[in-house]
Amino acid sequence: MRNAAAVDELATLLGNRLSRSKSDLDLHGRSESHFPLTPPDAVAYPETAEEVAEIVKICARHGCPVVPWGVGTSLEGHALALTGGVSVDFARMNKVLKVNQEDMDAVVQPGVTREDLNVELRATGLFFSVDPGANATLGGMAMTRASGTTAVRYGTMRDNVLAMEVVLADGRIIRTGTRARKSSAGYDLTGLMVGSEGTLGLVTEMTVKLHGQPEAVSSAVCSFDDMEAAVNAVIATIQMGIPMARIEFVDPAVAAAFNAYAGSTLPETPHLMVEFHGSEQGVAEDAERFREIADDFGATGFEWATQPEDRKALWTMRHNAHFACLASRPGARAIVTDICVPISKLAEAVEETRADVAAASIPGPIVGHVGDGNFHCILLFMEDDPKEHAEAKAIAHRMVERALRLGGTSTGEHGIGAGKLDYMAEEHGEAWDVMGTLKQAMDPQNILNPGKMVKPR
Amino acid sequence: MRNAAAVDELATLLGNRLSRSKSDLDLHGRSESHFPLTPPDAVAYPETAEEVAEIVKICARHGCPVVPWGVGTSLEGHALALTGGVSVDFARMNKVLKVNQEDMDAVVQPGVTREDLNVELRATGLFFSVDPGANATLGGMAMTRASGTTAVRYGTMRDNVLAMEVVLADGRIIRTGTRARKSSAGYDLTGLMVGSEGTLGLVTEMTVKLHGQPEAVSSAVCSFDDMEAAVNAVIATIQMGIPMARIEFVDPAVAAAFNAYAGSTLPETPHLMVEFHGSEQGVAEDAERFREIADDFGATGFEWATQPEDRKALWTMRHNAHFACLASRPGARAIVTDICVPISKLAEAVEETRADVAAASIPGPIVGHVGDGNFHCILLFMEDDPKEHAEAKAIAHRMVERALRLGGTSTGEHGIGAGKLDYMAEEHGEAWDVMGTLKQAMDPQNILNPGKMVKPR
């Protein structure tokens, strides 16, 4: 009712940039995850921050939910309109507004995808580093505090967003942060917005850090007898201060899936995939030192990829891990878990998870951003088999319990969305109430992505 | 009145760990800055988080201000009890609780100083990187979002605090963050607390990141014909991706002050002081590449310091810049400014500031963390000369205006305290109101460090 009145007003404001077509509603009611379809009442396609502010004001007047939408690659249903309302799709706000080469930053609209930005940057010698695998929008990545394979060297979205323009729940437009690289001027509102999943405001512009394209890059894959040896090699490498740009773990099941999917010939053992960025000489030295450490932990089958095409093949294989795993069990759907623990607990967390999966009737290959202590188990279940689905959910649940017991977090990079809300109380204790206090203060009507992040009111 | 009642109750709770001696009150009413004496009504010396919570609860009941205190090294009067109340001195909460070598983190109480922590870490091969010059407490450094010479490589306090235990305005104790290196689980409360200057809560425990002591270190100083050449050399070095651990600018007046104070023989021209951390070979290569770039911009008089004692002499000189400048004008006091701008605007900001100082009757030597775009002008005035004091304040004011005009911030690392509050509206616009909303939500009685950070109520 209240939503319908808001939608009528929005139609007047936006004309044919307000969609109520069934296909559009269904598209925005679904995500790359296992949640039931929850379509919004309408989809708005704003073109400016001022239009976003008008949309929010209209919705605020009617108490109608407002849920931001990037390209729908989130894995925890963050952008689902759980109680209907308006999905604000940033597809038409997809411009790179400015690249400041000397300052190594770019001002972008939230609908720009990371690949689009990197295409625009090609001639500059700079690149945007955060790479969650999917070609997500920068707005969506900021809102989920995304990271990925390069975070160990270049940081997560928390580290790579300098400033934002945000539309608040009452339609005010604010600017947080500046293009200065650091500041001690007041509460870090940019940091508060990053990872807030659209519950505190809608980002309409961002300034992101860029990095210099390395002069030289070297990648390698190598094999270990067991998980623990691989993780200990990682710990030793970090402690030696060898600057890894990526360091990824894949378990024997993923190696097998790669072989089947990409025609590789990896032994079906635990592997590390590493990459070094730097000068020709620096990279060569880093690689040599890594090799010595890995040798100490029994690594074998080193394959170095110094040519761009070889490297591309290696990381395409890694990026396709999700699809390779899905293909290893035709017809299956996946729950992708996402725990992150202190690195000293990583071997234990992975080993316990593997044992848990081994005792189950479903497969669950494991890949991990081991430099950060973050890993994913891809739990493959048949959708028409409720027992399997329950089994997958139970393993995922035990993984979170394990992460929290080991001093870690329920999600390293995928976020809370609709999937992890039940763990917030356990992970944060009273601090979760503080999040509720902040949400109440900034969105007293609870119209911004309601049902997410904080305790339901 | 209300403060007196709170202090009486606190005396019962703390016994002789509540001080009302005049000398103690005066000590806590003063800071390393130019603000008038504002003593608290009492100084509390808690030993546990639970005691801090009790203190806050008693003060909340009476509406009595609570102001946290480290060792009083802040430059903007953050820890001054502007309206009286209780100064909570963390001197007795000064333990390093745990060092997790494998995870490269340490759990500390807020009263530990950065030097104390590094002494404890000596045998581990690890170090704590943030170095604001003064031997501040880690709690104080977190609360002001401190940084210093190594931030360009290892980040500021924002980047180096993983987790916190915090006492809120109602006496609840919460934990923010975990020891996992990254998380997407909810609002970044740790990030919100860092830089909040005691206005949202009192930190009672922190987990901080540590870094591996580099295998090799190389430092150098070199001279340039003009400021712009020095800054352009910095920009080129950053863009080449050469990983500098420190890169500091000093102007001709500082070089002269060094010569007088430390007996150095630097030409009285602009200088860069740089340091590289890494492997023997990597450091040698970085240094060589830097030298080539610097040569392109006309650098002369390179002096390399590869031996520990030479390096120590170099950085002691830099750390003593403040005292060297003070000594250059016997009897003078200083206003230390702290603006930070996008690096492309750095030459312009420094050049305009130098011209402004040159036209004034007081000296104002300039030092800067140029890798971050952050610099300080040390404005030396005679305290008994109101005209000079006014002149210093006017130059400092114009520096902030300049920073904001150039897209920067009023403070790169010193914080707001009592000195920069007047610039918050201009720097943040409506976003400053949002800070007020957050403060109101988390401290509705306004007892935590009142009069700071947000719009006075």
Contacts between the chains, C-beta under 8 A, distances in Angstrom:
chain1	res1	chain2	res2	distance
A	100	B	342	7.0
A	100	B	344	6.6
A	101	B	239	7.9
A	102	B	235	5.7
A	102	B	239	7.7
A	102	B	342	8.0
A	102	B	343	6.4
A	102	B	344	3.8
A	103	B	342	4.4
A	103	B	343	5.4
A	103	B	344	5.0
A	104	B	238	7.0
A	104	B	239	7.0
A	105	B	342	7.6
A	125	B	239	7.2
A	144	B	184	5.8
A	145	B	182	7.9
A	145	B	183	7.7
A	145	B	184	4.4
A	145	B	188	7.6
A	146	B	184	7.5
A	147	B	182	5.9
A	151	B	182	6.5
A	156	B	182	5.4
A	158	B	182	7.6
A	158	B	188	6.7
A	158	B	191	7.3
A	159	B	159	6.9
A	168	B	434	7.2
A	172	B	430	5.5
A	173	B	430	7.5
A	174	B	428	7.9
A	174	B	429	6.8
A	174	B	430	4.7
A	174	B	431	4.2
A	174	B	434	6.1
A	175	B	428	7.6
A	175	B	429	6.4
A	175	B	431	6.1
A	176	B	428	7.9
A	176	B	431	5.5
A	178	B	342	7.9
A	178	B	407	5.8
A	178	B	408	5.8
A	178	B	409	5.1
A	178	B	427	7.7
A	179	B	342	4.4
A	179	B	407	4.8
A	179	B	408	7.4
A	180	B	340	4.3
A	180	B	341	5.7
A	180	B	342	6.0
A	180	B	372	7.9
A	180	B	373	5.7
A	180	B	374	7.8
A	180	B	403	7.7
A	180	B	407	7.2
A	180	B	408	4.3
A	180	B	409	4.7
A	180	B	412	6.8
A	181	B	340	7.0
A	181	B	342	7.7
A	181	B	343	7.3
A	181	B	372	4.7
A	181	B	373	5.6
A	181	B	374	7.7
A	182	B	145	8.0
A	182	B	147	5.9
A	182	B	151	6.5
A	182	B	156	5.4
A	182	B	158	7.6
A	182	B	340	6.0
A	182	B	372	5.4
A	182	B	374	6.6
A	182	B	409	8.0
A	182	B	412	5.5
A	182	B	413	6.7
A	183	B	145	7.7
A	183	B	340	6.2
A	183	B	409	3.9
A	183	B	411	6.6
A	183	B	412	6.3
A	184	B	144	5.8
A	184	B	145	4.4
A	184	B	146	7.5
A	184	B	195	5.8
A	184	B	338	7.9
A	184	B	409	7.9
A	184	B	411	4.7
A	184	B	412	6.5
A	184	B	413	5.3
A	184	B	414	6.1
A	184	B	415	4.3
A	184	B	416	7.2
A	185	B	409	5.0
A	185	B	410	5.3
A	185	B	411	5.0
A	185	B	415	7.8
A	185	B	416	6.2
A	185	B	420	6.9
A	185	B	423	7.6
A	185	B	424	7.1
A	185	B	427	5.6
A	185	B	428	7.4
A	186	B	195	7.2
A	186	B	416	6.3
A	186	B	424	6.2
A	186	B	427	7.7
A	186	B	428	6.3
A	186	B	432	7.1
A	186	B	435	5.5
A	186	B	453	6.5
A	187	B	192	6.1
A	187	B	195	6.7
A	187	B	196	5.9
A	187	B	200	7.7
A	187	B	435	4.9
A	187	B	438	6.2
A	187	B	453	7.5
A	188	B	145	7.6
A	188	B	158	6.7
A	188	B	188	7.9
A	188	B	191	5.1
A	188	B	192	6.4
A	188	B	194	6.9
A	188	B	195	5.7
A	189	B	431	5.7
A	189	B	434	6.3
A	189	B	435	7.1
A	191	B	158	7.3
A	191	B	188	5.1
A	191	B	191	3.7
A	191	B	192	7.0
A	192	B	187	6.1
A	192	B	188	6.3
A	192	B	191	6.9
A	192	B	192	5.5
A	194	B	188	6.9
A	195	B	184	5.8
A	195	B	186	7.2
A	195	B	187	6.7
A	195	B	188	5.8
A	196	B	187	5.9
A	200	B	187	7.7
A	211	B	241	7.5
A	212	B	238	7.6
A	212	B	239	5.5
A	212	B	240	6.7
A	212	B	241	3.9
A	213	B	241	8.0
A	214	B	241	6.1
A	215	B	240	7.7
A	215	B	241	7.0
A	235	B	102	5.6
A	238	B	104	7.1
A	238	B	212	7.6
A	239	B	101	7.9
A	239	B	102	7.7
A	239	B	104	7.0
A	239	B	125	7.2
A	239	B	212	5.5
A	240	B	212	6.6
A	240	B	215	7.7
A	241	B	211	7.5
A	241	B	212	3.9
A	241	B	213	8.0
A	241	B	214	6.0
A	241	B	215	7.0
A	241	B	277	7.7
A	241	B	278	7.2
A	243	B	243	7.5
A	277	B	241	7.7
A	278	B	241	7.3
A	278	B	282	7.8
A	279	B	285	6.1
A	279	B	289	7.2
A	281	B	281	6.9
A	281	B	282	7.9
A	281	B	285	5.3
A	282	B	278	7.8
A	282	B	281	7.9
A	282	B	282	5.1
A	282	B	285	6.1
A	282	B	286	7.8
A	285	B	279	6.1
A	285	B	281	5.3
A	285	B	282	6.1
A	286	B	282	7.8
A	289	B	279	7.1
A	338	B	184	7.8
A	340	B	180	4.3
A	340	B	181	7.0
A	340	B	182	6.0
A	340	B	183	6.2
A	341	B	180	5.7
A	342	B	100	7.0
A	342	B	102	7.9
A	342	B	103	4.4
A	342	B	105	7.6
A	342	B	178	8.0
A	342	B	179	4.4
A	342	B	180	6.1
A	342	B	181	7.7
A	343	B	102	6.4
A	343	B	103	5.4
A	343	B	181	7.3
A	344	B	100	6.6
A	344	B	102	3.8
A	344	B	103	5.0
A	372	B	180	7.9
A	372	B	181	4.7
A	372	B	182	5.4
A	373	B	180	5.8
A	373	B	181	5.6
A	374	B	180	7.7
A	374	B	181	7.7
A	374	B	182	6.6
A	403	B	180	7.7
A	407	B	178	5.8
A	407	B	179	4.8
A	407	B	180	7.2
A	408	B	178	5.8
A	408	B	179	7.4
A	408	B	180	4.3
A	409	B	178	5.1
A	409	B	180	4.7
A	409	B	182	8.0
A	409	B	183	3.8
A	409	B	184	7.8
A	409	B	185	4.9
A	410	B	185	5.3
A	411	B	183	6.6
A	411	B	184	4.7
A	411	B	185	5.1
A	412	B	180	6.8
A	412	B	182	5.5
A	412	B	183	6.3
A	412	B	184	6.5
A	413	B	182	6.7
A	413	B	184	5.3
A	414	B	184	6.1
A	415	B	184	4.3
A	415	B	185	7.8
A	416	B	184	7.2
A	416	B	185	6.2
A	416	B	186	6.3
A	420	B	185	6.9
A	423	B	185	7.6
A	424	B	185	7.1
A	424	B	186	6.2
A	427	B	178	7.7
A	427	B	185	5.6
A	427	B	186	7.7
A	428	B	174	7.9
A	428	B	175	7.6
A	428	B	176	7.9
A	428	B	185	7.4
A	428	B	186	6.3
A	429	B	174	6.8
A	429	B	175	6.4
A	430	B	172	5.5
A	430	B	173	7.5
A	430	B	174	4.7
A	431	B	174	4.2
A	431	B	175	6.1
A	431	B	176	5.5
A	431	B	189	5.8
A	432	B	186	7.1
A	434	B	168	7.2
A	434	B	174	6.1
A	434	B	189	6.3
A	434	B	442	7.2
A	435	B	186	5.5
A	435	B	187	4.9
A	435	B	189	7.1
A	437	B	441	5.1
A	437	B	442	6.4
A	438	B	187	6.2
A	438	B	192	8.0
A	438	B	438	6.4
A	438	B	441	6.3
A	438	B	442	7.6
A	440	B	441	6.9
A	441	B	437	5.1
A	441	B	438	6.3
A	441	B	440	7.0
A	441	B	441	3.5
A	442	B	434	7.2
A	442	B	437	6.5
A	442	B	438	7.6
A	453	B	186	6.5
A	453	B	187	7.5
